[in-house]
Amino acid sequence: MLRSIYNTLLNCLKIPELKSRIGFTLGLLFVARLLAVIRIPGLDGEVLSKYLASQQQGTGGLLGMYNMFAGGAYEHCAIGSLGIMPYISATIVIQLLTAVVPRLSKLVREEGGRAQIIKYGRYLTVLLCIGQGYIFAGNWLHPQSGGMLSGLQQSLVMTDNHFVYYFVTISVMTAGTLLLMWLGEQITERGIGNGVSLIITIGILARLPIAVNALINMFSAGASGEATHKWQGTGVLLLLLIVVVVGGVIAITQAQRKIPVQYAQRAVGRKMYQGGSSFMPLRVNYAGVMPIIFASSILMFPEIVFKWLAQSGPLFLRDAATWFSIQMNYGSLMYLSVYALMILFFSYFWVATQFNEIQIADDLKKNGGYVPGVRPGQGTSDYLHHAMSRITLAGAVFLTVIATIPIVLSKQLDIPQDVANFFGGTSMLIAVGVLLDTMRQVESHLMMRHYDGFLKKGKIRGRFN
């Protein structure tokens, strides 16, 4: 097996275009990681890093979740502290508006309309960066004011001019996010894989050494006394869990339902086209990791808003805001319920906006294709809609289970969040899913030039109707 992987890597280097794309991708990912360690001028990142280490927040809670998606940039007070999440949040908003605003929906179908929608998303990204940057800068300046760093009593700001501090900090963080956005787009266009997803994945994998160290410390602490059997059992559970989760993620990511399609013999002008049979693959996890990213990015804000309302909002809202801020804490029952419902919603929302069964049915009809036993046109559209709804439910339930595993592990088994995230949940799903997608793109380049790829034995057969 190792020899096969080694030969495949050598084959990648034999193809000039693929070699160039891989090198380009690695170079831009290196630049993205630099943004996570270069500190914003005028901030003492060492104080924040020591505080987070002492609190053992790692990647737990609202602050830890943002730090995870930013690749650890927040804890270093780095240029890329906002990460790529404002761009993803802007994409969510634009997608929602596209689905409900007729003018935007019409614009998407026009020539050049999608480019205009992308431009609107970039403008909204700038606005979100300014807003989130102002919140982050305020927390660093006055951490004891009840924000995300309420337990930290020492200001991180090393300058007395607060106006200059706010201007520089917000400008630098906004520029950092826009640079990450540009790097992601360049990777998607000229490199290998989805650029934004790869930037998030590299940020998650960068925390792997921290997770390994926390795992070693966890078992070292439980290696003596009455806790020995408990931690031995936990170790077996984690070992089984990572095997099941990785296997499940790979299976669901590659699983598909094959809809048979028959093409009739037809004449176009003086040319006769032979009929034949084929199939239409419908992916079980059509939305990929996007529902979890969408749900996680949106759930970062309610706790901040409710805490602010509880302390600075109108008097008649403070009691209700206090109750909601407590109930929406990371890992609470309400948080898990809302998280699960949002994943289910965004799974169907993504399919509804990206999978156009009406257009697919029309294209089949124009090309003389039909699904056996199903009437062309509206009948085919209804059939595809029903089939996609059923398999989307299976994929959405799987995503929900995977996403909640680390929360349950950290709350019920007292496992450090840094460790729990690598035994399930968003980190594992994003890392495995994105790496599989990247390997597929490499595979396509290799197969075009008659080389064996990584996944030649890893395909999962989808069933016919």
C-alpha distance (Angstrom), angle and dihedral (degrees) to the residues before:
residue distance angle dihedral
M1 . . .
L2 3.80 . .
R3 3.79 89.5 .
S4 3.81 90.2 52.7
I5 3.82 91.4 51.3
Y6 3.80 90.3 47.4
N7 3.81 91.3 51.4
T8 3.80 90.7 48.3
L9 3.79 91.4 52.4
L10 3.80 89.7 50.6
N11 3.81 89.4 50.8
C12 3.81 89.2 54.0
L13 3.79 89.7 57.3
K14 3.82 91.4 50.0
I15 3.81 92.5 63.8
P16 3.83 109.1 75.8
E17 3.82 95.5 -156.4
L18 3.81 93.9 47.6
K19 3.80 91.7 44.4
S20 3.80 89.8 52.0
R21 3.81 92.6 48.3
I22 3.81 93.2 49.3
G23 3.80 92.2 48.2
F24 3.81 91.1 47.4
T25 3.82 91.1 50.6
L26 3.80 94.2 48.3
G27 3.79 91.5 48.1
L28 3.81 94.0 52.9
L29 3.81 91.9 44.4
F30 3.80 88.0 54.3
V31 3.81 89.0 53.6
A32 3.82 89.2 49.3
R33 3.80 90.3 54.0
L34 3.81 90.5 50.3
L35 3.80 88.3 60.1
A36 3.82 88.2 59.0
V37 3.81 94.3 58.0
I38 3.83 105.6 33.3
R39 3.80 104.8 96.5
I40 3.80 125.3 -132.4
P41 3.84 110.3 -109.7
G42 3.79 114.2 -99.8
L43 3.83 97.9 23.3
D44 3.80 129.8 109.5
G45 3.78 102.5 -140.2
E46 3.81 93.6 174.5
V47 3.80 90.7 70.1
L48 3.80 91.8 53.2
S49 3.81 93.4 46.0
K50 3.82 91.9 51.6
Y51 3.81 91.0 46.8
L52 3.80 93.4 51.9
A53 3.81 90.7 45.9
S54 3.81 91.3 51.2
Q55 3.81 91.4 48.2
Q56 3.83 90.3 46.9
Q57 3.79 88.5 -139.8
G58 3.80 92.7 143.8
T59 3.78 103.1 155.1
G60 3.79 97.7 -21.9
G61 3.76 125.8 113.5
L62 3.77 129.5 10.7
L63 3.79 95.6 -55.3
G64 3.80 93.4 44.1
M65 3.80 92.7 48.5
Y66 3.78 91.3 53.6
N67 3.79 90.0 46.0
M68 3.82 89.6 52.8
F69 3.81 94.1 52.0
A70 3.81 89.2 45.7
G71 3.81 90.0 54.4
G72 3.82 93.9 -116.2
A73 3.82 92.3 -53.3
Y74 3.81 94.2 126.5
E75 3.79 95.2 58.5
H76 3.81 89.1 53.4
C77 3.84 93.8 46.8
A78 3.79 84.9 -124.8
I79 3.79 132.0 170.9
G80 3.80 90.3 -103.0
S81 3.83 94.6 51.1
L82 3.80 91.8 126.5
G83 3.78 90.0 51.5
I84 3.78 120.8 -167.8
M85 3.83 93.6 -54.0
P86 3.86 97.1 100.0
Y87 3.80 88.4 58.0
I88 3.80 91.0 49.2
S89 3.81 91.2 46.7
A90 3.81 89.9 50.7
T91 3.79 89.5 50.4
I92 3.80 89.8 53.0
V93 3.80 92.5 51.6
I94 3.81 93.1 47.1
Q95 3.81 91.5 47.8
L96 3.81 90.7 51.0
L97 3.80 92.1 47.9
T98 3.80 90.6 47.4
A99 3.80 89.7 56.5
V100 3.83 95.7 49.0
V101 3.84 105.7 28.4
P102 3.84 110.8 75.9
R103 3.81 93.7 -155.3
L104 3.81 92.6 56.0
S105 3.81 91.2 42.2
K106 3.81 89.4 54.6
L107 3.80 91.2 45.6
V108 3.83 91.5 57.2
R109 3.82 91.0 58.1
E110 3.80 94.0 49.3
E111 3.79 123.9 90.7
G112 3.78 108.0 -88.9
G113 3.80 90.9 7.1
R114 3.78 95.3 117.1
A115 3.80 90.2 55.5
Q116 3.80 88.5 53.6
I117 3.82 90.6 50.5
I118 3.81 89.5 52.0
K119 3.80 89.0 51.7
Y120 3.82 90.5 53.0
G121 3.81 88.4 51.3
R122 3.79 90.9 54.2
Y123 3.80 92.3 50.8
L124 3.80 90.1 49.9
T125 3.81 89.5 48.5
V126 3.80 90.0 59.2
L127 3.81 91.4 51.2
L128 3.81 92.1 48.9
C129 3.80 91.1 47.7
I130 3.81 91.0 53.4
G131 3.82 91.7 48.9
Q132 3.80 96.2 45.1
G133 3.80 91.2 40.9
Y134 3.80 90.0 55.5
I135 3.84 90.4 51.4
F136 3.81 92.6 48.1
A137 3.82 92.5 46.2
G138 3.80 90.3 50.7
N139 3.80 91.7 51.1
W140 3.79 91.6 50.5
L141 3.81 91.7 48.4
H142 3.82 96.8 43.9
P143 3.84 106.7 18.6
Q144 3.80 92.6 160.7
S145 3.83 92.7 59.9
G146 3.81 93.3 92.9
G147 3.80 100.1 -91.2
M148 3.81 128.8 123.4
L149 3.83 91.1 -58.0
S150 3.80 97.7 45.2
G151 3.82 91.6 138.8
L152 3.81 92.9 57.6
Q153 3.81 111.9 87.7
Q154 3.81 98.0 -176.9
S155 3.80 123.3 82.4
L156 3.80 115.4 -126.0
V157 3.81 94.1 -150.8
M158 3.79 117.0 104.7
T159 3.82 97.8 -170.4
D160 3.80 132.2 75.3
N161 3.80 97.0 -148.0
H162 3.80 101.7 87.3
F163 3.82 95.0 -178.3
V164 3.79 91.7 56.9
Y165 3.82 89.4 43.8
Y166 3.80 93.6 54.5
F167 3.81 93.0 43.7
V168 3.81 94.7 48.9
T169 3.81 95.8 41.4
I170 3.80 96.4 47.8
S171 3.81 92.5 43.2
V172 3.80 93.5 49.1
M173 3.81 94.4 46.7
T174 3.80 91.9 46.7
A175 3.81 90.4 49.7
G176 3.82 89.6 48.1
T177 3.81 92.9 54.3
L178 3.81 92.6 45.6
L179 3.80 89.5 50.2
L180 3.82 90.1 51.4
M181 3.81 89.3 48.9
W182 3.80 90.6 51.5
L183 3.80 92.0 46.6
G184 3.80 90.2 51.7
E185 3.80 92.2 50.9
Q186 3.79 91.6 48.2
I187 3.81 91.9 50.6
T188 3.81 91.0 50.1
E189 3.80 92.1 49.4
R190 3.79 103.1 37.3
G191 3.81 105.2 15.4
I192 3.80 138.4 48.3
G193 3.81 123.8 -72.3
N194 3.78 134.0 -1.7
G195 3.80 106.3 -40.5
V196 3.80 99.6 -149.9
S197 3.81 92.4 46.9
L198 3.81 91.5 47.6
I199 3.81 91.6 51.9
I200 3.81 90.1 52.9
T201 3.82 91.4 45.3
I202 3.80 93.8 50.7
G203 3.81 89.0 49.7
I204 3.80 90.6 52.3
L205 3.81 94.2 46.4
A206 3.81 89.6 49.0
R207 3.81 87.2 69.0
L208 3.81 93.1 55.2
P209 3.85 94.2 97.1
I210 3.83 88.8 53.1
A211 3.80 90.2 51.2
V212 3.81 92.2 48.8
N213 3.80 90.7 50.3
A214 3.82 91.1 48.9
L215 3.82 90.1 49.4
I216 3.81 91.4 51.9
N217 3.81 91.2 48.0
M218 3.79 90.8 48.0
F219 3.80 93.8 56.0
S220 3.80 92.3 39.7
A221 3.80 89.3 56.6
G222 3.78 91.3 49.4
A223 3.78 97.6 42.0
S224 3.79 94.6 96.3
G225 3.77 137.1 47.3
E226 3.80 126.7 9.7
A227 3.81 93.5 -27.8
T228 3.82 94.3 69.7
H229 3.82 96.9 91.3
K230 3.79 91.5 41.6
W231 3.80 93.8 55.3
Q232 3.81 92.1 42.0
G233 3.80 89.2 55.6
T234 3.79 90.5 45.6
G235 3.79 90.5 51.5
V236 3.81 91.5 53.3
L237 3.81 89.7 47.5
L238 3.80 92.3 51.1
L239 3.80 91.9 47.4
L240 3.81 92.1 51.9
L241 3.78 91.4 42.7
I242 3.79 95.6 54.6
V243 3.82 90.9 49.7
V244 3.82 92.2 49.3
V245 3.80 94.3 43.7
V246 3.81 95.9 47.4
G247 3.81 91.1 45.5
G248 3.80 91.7 46.7
V249 3.81 93.4 47.7
I250 3.81 92.0 50.2
A251 3.82 92.3 46.0
I252 3.80 96.1 48.0
T253 3.80 93.4 41.2
Q254 3.80 92.1 55.3
A255 3.82 97.9 33.2
Q256 3.77 116.4 111.2
R257 3.77 140.6 167.6
K258 3.78 114.0 -128.2
I259 3.79 114.7 -142.8
P260 3.85 109.6 -159.0
V261 3.80 114.7 -126.5
Q262 3.81 124.7 -166.2
Y263 3.82 122.5 -159.8
A264 3.79 119.8 -154.4
Q265 3.78 123.7 -142.3
R266 3.81 109.0 -95.0
A267 3.78 140.8 175.0
V268 3.81 122.9 -132.0
G269 3.79 109.1 -171.2
R270 3.79 105.7 -49.7
K271 3.78 93.8 -23.8
M272 3.79 122.2 95.7
Y273 3.82 119.4 -149.7
Q274 3.78 118.6 -155.6
G275 3.79 120.1 -128.9
G276 3.78 124.2 -122.3
S277 3.76 146.1 153.9
S278 3.77 131.5 -96.5
F279 3.77 138.4 149.8
M280 3.80 139.1 -117.3
P281 3.85 113.5 -134.9
L282 3.81 115.8 -141.0
R283 3.80 111.4 -167.8
V284 3.81 116.6 -135.0
N285 3.80 91.1 -144.6
Y286 3.80 95.5 39.4
A287 3.81 93.8 157.7
G288 3.81 94.3 52.4
V289 3.81 113.9 -165.7
M290 3.80 95.1 -27.4
P291 3.86 97.5 98.2
I292 3.82 91.4 56.2
I293 3.80 92.3 45.6
F294 3.80 90.8 48.1
A295 3.81 93.6 47.3
S296 3.82 93.4 45.2
S297 3.79 93.9 48.5
I298 3.80 93.3 49.5
L299 3.82 94.1 46.0
M300 3.80 89.9 57.1
F301 3.80 91.0 76.6
P302 3.85 109.6 48.5
E303 3.82 94.0 68.3
I304 3.83 91.2 49.9
V305 3.81 92.1 47.2
F306 3.80 94.6 46.8
K307 3.81 92.6 47.3
W308 3.78 90.3 50.9
L309 3.82 91.9 48.3
A310 3.81 90.6 47.5
Q311 3.81 91.3 56.6
S312 3.80 106.6 26.6
G313 3.79 106.1 15.5
P314 3.82 129.4 98.5
L315 3.81 114.4 -59.1
F316 3.81 94.6 -117.8
L317 3.83 90.3 56.8
R318 3.80 99.8 45.4
D319 3.81 98.2 84.7
A320 3.79 93.1 48.0
A321 3.82 91.4 44.0
T322 3.82 90.8 50.6
W323 3.81 90.9 51.9
F324 3.80 92.8 48.3
S325 3.82 92.9 46.4
I326 3.81 89.4 55.3
Q327 3.80 94.0 44.7
M328 3.82 92.9 48.0
N329 3.80 94.5 53.4
Y330 3.79 114.1 131.6
G331 3.81 109.2 -83.7
S332 3.81 97.6 16.0
L333 3.80 120.8 132.9
M334 3.80 92.3 -109.3
Y335 3.80 91.1 48.3
L336 3.82 91.5 51.6
S337 3.82 91.8 46.6
V338 3.80 94.2 49.4
Y339 3.80 90.6 43.0
A340 3.81 92.3 53.0
L341 3.81 93.7 46.0
M342 3.81 91.7 48.8
I343 3.81 91.4 51.4
L344 3.81 90.0 51.5
F345 3.80 91.3 47.1
F346 3.79 95.8 47.9
S347 3.82 91.3 46.4
Y348 3.80 90.0 60.2
F349 3.79 92.7 36.4
W350 3.80 92.2 55.5
V351 3.81 91.4 48.5
A352 3.80 91.1 47.1
T353 3.81 92.6 52.7
Q354 3.81 98.9 38.7
F355 3.83 104.6 32.9
N356 3.82 109.9 67.1
E357 3.80 105.5 -172.5
I358 3.83 92.5 176.0
Q359 3.78 92.7 58.3
I360 3.81 91.7 44.0
A361 3.82 90.7 52.0
D362 3.82 91.4 48.4
D363 3.80 92.0 48.8
L364 3.80 90.8 50.5
K365 3.79 91.0 50.3
K366 3.82 93.0 48.7
N367 3.81 91.2 50.8
G368 3.79 94.0 47.1
G369 3.80 94.7 -107.2
Y370 3.79 128.1 137.7
V371 3.78 140.5 169.6
P372 3.84 109.0 -112.1
G373 3.78 110.5 -105.7
V374 3.83 93.8 12.3
R375 3.80 125.6 99.2
P376 3.82 114.9 -118.1
G377 3.79 120.5 -111.3
Q378 3.79 117.0 16.8
G379 3.81 92.8 10.2
T380 3.80 91.5 56.4
S381 3.82 90.7 46.0
D382 3.82 91.7 53.1
Y383 3.80 91.3 46.0
L384 3.81 92.8 51.7
H385 3.80 91.4 45.6
H386 3.82 91.6 52.1
A387 3.81 93.2 45.7
M388 3.79 93.1 47.5
S389 3.82 92.2 48.1
R390 3.79 92.1 54.6
I391 3.79 97.1 48.2
T392 3.83 91.3 41.8
L393 3.81 88.8 59.1
A394 3.80 90.5 56.1
G395 3.80 91.5 48.4
A396 3.82 92.9 45.9
V397 3.82 92.9 50.8
F398 3.79 89.8 49.4
L399 3.81 91.3 50.6
T400 3.80 90.6 49.5
V401 3.81 93.3 51.9
I402 3.81 93.1 46.5
A403 3.81 92.9 47.3
T404 3.81 94.7 52.2
I405 3.83 97.2 46.6
P406 3.85 97.3 87.3
I407 3.80 91.8 45.8
V408 3.81 90.9 54.0
L409 3.81 92.0 44.2
S410 3.79 93.7 52.0
K411 3.82 95.2 44.3
Q412 3.80 101.0 38.9
L413 3.82 103.2 31.9
D414 3.83 98.3 30.4
I415 3.80 90.8 -124.1
P416 3.83 114.2 160.5
Q417 3.78 110.6 -100.7
D418 3.81 91.8 -126.7
V419 3.80 88.1 60.4
A420 3.81 96.5 40.2
N421 3.80 92.7 55.0
F422 3.79 91.4 61.9
F423 3.81 92.8 51.7
G424 3.77 95.6 58.2
G425 3.74 142.1 -37.1
T426 3.76 132.2 70.0
S427 3.80 96.6 -23.6
M428 3.78 95.2 53.2
L429 3.80 94.4 41.3
I430 3.79 94.5 48.5
A431 3.80 94.2 43.9
V432 3.81 95.8 47.6
G433 3.80 94.9 38.8
V434 3.80 95.4 47.8
L435 3.80 93.4 44.2
L436 3.82 90.4 50.6
D437 3.79 90.8 49.7
T438 3.80 90.8 49.4
M439 3.79 91.4 48.2
R440 3.80 89.5 51.7
Q441 3.78 90.7 56.2
V442 3.80 90.6 48.9
E443 3.80 87.7 47.5
S444 3.79 92.0 54.8
H445 3.81 91.4 53.4
L446 3.80 91.0 48.9
M447 3.80 95.0 46.8
M448 3.81 91.6 49.9
R449 3.79 87.3 61.0
H450 3.82 94.9 41.0
Y451 3.81 96.9 -106.1
D452 3.80 124.4 137.9
G453 3.80 113.4 -108.7
F454 3.79 138.3 -152.3
L455 3.81 97.6 -97.1
K456 3.81 103.0 45.9
K457 3.81 90.8 117.7
G458 3.77 97.8 32.2
K459 3.79 102.5 73.5
I460 3.78 118.2 122.6
R461 3.76 118.7 -148.0
G462 3.77 116.7 -124.2
R463 3.78 116.9 -146.7
F464 3.75 124.2 -117.0
N465 3.79 120.5 -120.2
